Amino acid sequence: MTDANWDRPPFLPVGQLTAHTRMPTIALEAGARTLDLPAGPALDVDALSAVDPLTGRHVGLDVLMDRRLLTDALLVLHHGEVRYETYRGGFRADDRHLVHSMSKTLVATAVAVGVDEGVLAAEDPIARYVPMLRSLPAWDGVTLQHVLDMTVGVASEEHYEDPDSMYWTYADAVGYYGTAARRPVGGLAFLAEHLVERAHPPGHRFEYASYITNLLPVALAAGYDRPAPEVIEEKVYGRLGAEQDAWFNLDPVGDLVAEGHLNLTLRDTARWASLLLDGGRNLAGEQVLPGSWTDDTIRARPGLLDAFQRGDYAEVFPGAQYRNKAWVLEPGRVLALLGIHGQFCLLDLEDRLMVVGFGSYPTQVDAPMVASMLGLWEAIRAAAVGGSTG
């Protein structure tokens, strides 16, 4: 394994556990206490089945995890209790795994606190917090909320399968490939050079662009007049009752790679995501996020539904919207945190059900992976909500 091939088979499973050896890294310290994830009635997930998107036949979820999703770990949390937990392929419970773009949603929770405490305002121009944008006319009229909703209207594209995609230039800019990077200038310098043309009016179209998420730590630092890692640690991560410190990778100039390079254990990922499941409360029932944040995220919004329909993911997730760095798959009920290579967390707010998984899928994303993930989710949801234990 080298800096150049860590995210390709056969090295990917190990590569996702060792990002701290290739990139500068800062720790978000766990708080002084650990909040337990209590065990509940066992759900025999391995005995459940779903349709294999490749053959059209029903297969056990154990086959779907091992042969289709290449699952490293999976946890099912229902009504605050762990009903299933598995670690596969040599992965261990104390391993910190790259969560990729799940990082976006988790970082956005700190923005929620900033808005609630009045140091940030969602409708403020993003340039108020990121002064370099003031010299870029394409960013005129773009608000912090537009950044959270991926509707900035600035021309970009993110096509992992295309070697000439803007994404790969960005990957080099933030140092994903260490010494193999061609031009490691940092995420903000990349943005100032490449995201400079207006494509649509702000709010008109959902355009998935990882790059703009790196503006959120800059906004947090401006709002609180403190480094963003300190804010995220104090306001959110240190209050989760986490078992271990989280690791956050930095780009070559020392900025957080907020869009995708957070490293967490499976259980601490569940603790963080459960804030969205339980109205902003941690496992002890303490309010960490404003309760209104989840409501604001999950509620159906005609403008966002229309914007999503105009985007590239309309056929992948019909009837969905994107809000506050979360995929709202069923407005009013189901939201998701999603990351490349098979990282996911799906939350049914009505039934207080979470399924969070880590994977080492060989490509960033494709149709069979998405179909397998949704099939696994629906099988578990039907069994858990129906009261079955397998």
Residue pairs with C-beta under 8 A, 6 or more apart in sequence:
1 11
1 14
1 15
2 180
3 22
3 177
3 178
3 179
3 180
3 181
4 177
4 180
5 11
6 12
6 14
6 15
6 18
6 22
6 177
7 15
7 16
7 176
7 341
8 362
9 362
12 341
12 360
12 362
13 70
13 72
13 89
13 90
13 91
13 360
16 72
16 97
16 98
16 341
16 358
16 360
17 91
17 95
17 96
17 97
17 98
19 25
19 98
19 247
19 249
19 261
19 263
20 96
20 247
20 249
20 263
22 175
22 177
22 178
23 175
23 176
23 178
23 249
23 250
23 251
23 257
23 261
24 249
24 250
24 251
24 252
24 254
25 247
25 248
25 249
25 250
25 263
26 229
26 247
26 248
26 250
26 256
27 245
27 246
27 247
27 248
28 229
28 232
28 233
28 237
28 238
28 245
28 246
28 247
28 248
29 233
29 237
29 238
29 245
30 237
30 238
30 240
30 242
30 243
30 244
30 245
30 246
30 268
31 237
31 238
31 239
31 240
31 241
31 242
33 241
34 241
34 242
34 243
35 240
35 241
35 271
35 282
35 283
35 284
36 241
36 283
37 77
37 81
37 82
37 267
37 270
37 271
37 283
38 80
38 81
38 82
39 81
39 82
40 78
40 79
40 80
40 81
40 82
40 83
41 81
41 83
41 389
42 83
42 84
42 389
42 390
43 76
43 78
43 83
43 84
43 380
43 383
43 384
43 388
43 389
43 390
44 84
44 389
44 390
45 61
45 62
45 74
45 76
45 84
45 86
45 380
45 383
45 390
46 60
46 61
46 62
46 86
46 390
47 60
47 61
47 390
48 60
48 61
48 379
48 380
48 383
48 390
49 58
49 59
49 60
49 61
49 379
50 58
50 59
50 61
50 64
50 372
50 375
50 376
50 378
50 379
51 57
51 58
51 59
51 375
52 58
52 59
52 63
52 64
52 68
52 372
53 68
53 367
53 368
53 371
53 372
53 375
54 68
54 368
61 376
61 379
61 380
64 372
64 375
64 376
65 71
65 74
65 86
65 88
65 376
66 88
68 368
68 369
68 372
69 342
69 357
69 359
69 361
69 369
69 372
69 373
69 376
70 89
70 342
70 359
70 360
70 361
70 362
71 86
71 88
71 89
71 342
71 357
71 358
71 359
72 87
72 88
72 89
72 91
72 97
72 357
72 358
72 359
72 360
73 85
73 86
73 87
73 88
73 91
73 93
73 97
73 266
73 357
73 358
74 84
74 85
74 86
74 266
74 355
74 356
74 357
74 358
75 82
75 84
75 85
75 86
75 266
75 267
75 270
75 354
75 355
75 356
75 357
76 82
76 83
76 84
76 85
76 353
76 354
76 355
76 380
76 384
77 83
77 270
77 274
77 277
77 353
77 354
77 355
77 356
78 351
78 352
78 353
78 354
78 384
79 352
79 353
80 274
80 278
80 283
80 352
83 384
84 380
85 93
85 266
87 93
87 266
89 360
91 97
91 358
93 265
93 266
93 267
94 243
94 244
94 265
95 265
96 244
96 246
96 247
96 263
96 264
96 265
97 263
97 264
97 265
97 266
97 343
97 358
98 260
98 261
98 262
98 263
98 339
98 341
98 343
99 106
99 260
99 262
99 263
99 264
99 269
99 337
99 339
99 343
99 358
100 260
100 261
100 339
100 340
100 341
100 343
101 210
101 259
101 260
101 337
101 338
101 339
101 340
101 343
102 262
102 269
102 273
102 337
102 338
102 339
102 343
102 344
102 345
103 213
103 257
103 258
103 259
103 260
103 261
103 262
103 339
104 210
104 213
104 258
104 259
104 260
104 325
104 337
105 273
105 276
105 324
105 325
105 326
105 337
106 262
106 269
106 272
106 273
106 337
107 213
107 216
107 217
107 232
107 256
107 258
107 262
107 325
108 148
108 216
108 324
108 325
108 326
109 236
109 272
109 275
109 276
109 288
109 289
109 293
110 216
110 220
110 228
110 231
110 232
110 235
110 236
111 120
111 144
111 148
111 216
111 219
111 220
111 324
112 280
112 289
112 290
112 293
112 324
113 235
113 236
113 288
113 289
113 290
114 120
114 219
114 220
114 223
114 224
114 231
114 235
115 121
115 122
115 290
116 289
116 290
116 292
116 293
119 223
119 224
120 129
120 144
120 219
120 220
120 223
121 144
122 143
122 144
122 145
122 148
123 143
123 144
123 145
124 143
124 144
125 141
125 142
125 143
125 144
126 133
126 139
126 142
126 143
126 144
126 146
126 147
126 152
126 215
126 219
127 133
127 134
127 139
127 140
127 142
128 222
129 144
129 215
129 218
129 219
129 222
129 223
130 188
130 215
130 218
130 219
130 222
132 188
132 192
133 139
133 142
133 215
136 192
136 195
136 196
137 198
138 153
138 154
138 155
138 195
138 196
138 197
138 198
139 152
139 154
141 201
141 202
142 152
142 153
142 154
142 202
143 202
144 219
146 152
146 153
146 202
146 203
147 212
147 213
147 215
147 216
147 219
148 216
148 323
148 324
148 325
149 203
149 206
149 304
149 307
149 322
149 323
149 324
150 206
150 207
150 208
150 209
150 212
150 322
150 325
151 202
151 203
151 204
151 205
151 206
151 207
151 304
151 307
151 322
152 202
152 207
152 209
152 212
153 198
153 199
153 200
153 201
153 202
153 203
153 204
153 205
153 207
154 195
154 196
154 197
154 198
154 199
154 209
154 212
155 195
155 197
155 198
155 199
156 166
156 194
156 195
156 199
156 207
156 209
156 211
156 212
157 165
157 166
157 167
157 209
158 165
158 166
158 167
158 208
158 209
158 210
158 211
159 165
159 167
160 167
160 340
160 363
160 364
160 365
161 363
161 364
166 194
166 211
167 210
169 183
169 190
169 194
170 187
170 190
170 194
170 210
170 211
171 177
171 181
172 181
172 182
172 183
172 184
173 181
173 183
173 184
173 185
173 186
173 187
173 189
173 190
173 251
174 184
174 186
174 187
174 190
174 251
174 252
174 257
174 261
175 181
175 184
175 251
175 252
181 252
184 251
184 252
185 193
185 252
185 253
186 251
186 252
186 253
186 255
187 211
187 214
187 251
187 255
187 257
187 259
188 214
188 215
188 218
188 253
188 255
189 253
190 211
191 211
191 212
191 214
191 215
194 211
195 209
195 211
195 212
199 205
199 207
200 207
203 303
203 307
204 307
204 310
205 307
205 310
205 311
206 304
206 307
206 308
206 310
206 311
206 313
206 321
206 322
207 311
207 312
208 311
208 312
208 313
208 322
210 259
210 260
211 259
212 259
213 258
213 259
213 260
213 325
214 255
214 256
214 257
214 258
214 259
216 228
216 258
217 228
217 229
217 232
217 255
217 256
217 258
218 228
218 255
220 228
220 231
220 232
221 227
221 228
221 231
224 231
228 256
228 258
229 248
229 256
235 288
236 272
236 275
236 288
236 289
237 246
237 272
239 282
239 286
239 288
240 268
240 271
240 272
240 275
240 282
240 283
240 288
241 271
241 282
241 283
241 284
242 268
242 271
242 272
243 265
243 267
243 268
244 265
244 268
246 262
246 263
246 264
246 268
247 262
247 263
247 264
248 256
248 257
248 261
248 262
248 263
249 256
249 257
249 261
249 262
249 263
250 256
250 257
251 257
260 339
260 340
264 272
266 356
266 358
269 345
269 356
269 358
270 345
270 354
270 356
271 282
271 283
273 337
273 345
273 347
273 354
273 356
274 282
274 283
274 354
275 281
275 282
275 288
275 289
276 289
276 293
276 294
276 297
276 326
276 335
276 347
276 349
277 294
277 347
277 349
277 352
277 354
278 352
279 291
279 294
280 287
280 288
280 289
280 290
280 291
280 293
280 294
281 287
281 288
281 291
282 288
293 324
294 349
296 323
296 324
297 323
297 324
297 326
297 328
297 335
298 323
298 328
298 331
298 332
298 333
298 335
298 349
299 331
299 332
300 321
300 328
300 331
300 332
301 321
301 323
301 331
304 321
304 322
304 323
305 319
305 321
305 331
307 321
307 322
308 314
308 317
308 320
308 321
308 322
313 320
316 367
316 370
317 327
317 329
319 330
319 331
320 327
320 328
320 329
320 330
320 331
321 328
321 331
322 328
326 335
326 336
326 337
327 335
327 336
327 337
327 338
328 334
328 335
328 336
329 335
329 336
329 346
333 348
333 349
333 350
334 346
334 347
334 348
334 349
335 346
335 347
335 349
336 344
336 345
336 346
336 347
337 343
337 344
337 345
338 344
338 345
340 361
340 364
340 365
341 359
341 360
341 361
341 362
341 363
341 364
342 357
342 358
342 359
342 360
342 361
342 369
342 373
343 357
343 358
343 359
344 355
344 356
344 357
344 359
344 373
345 354
345 355
345 356
345 357
346 354
346 355
346 356
346 377
347 353
347 354
348 354
348 381
348 385
351 381
351 384
351 385
353 380
353 381
353 384
353 385
355 376
355 377
355 380
355 381
357 373
357 376
361 369
363 369
382 388
383 389
383 390
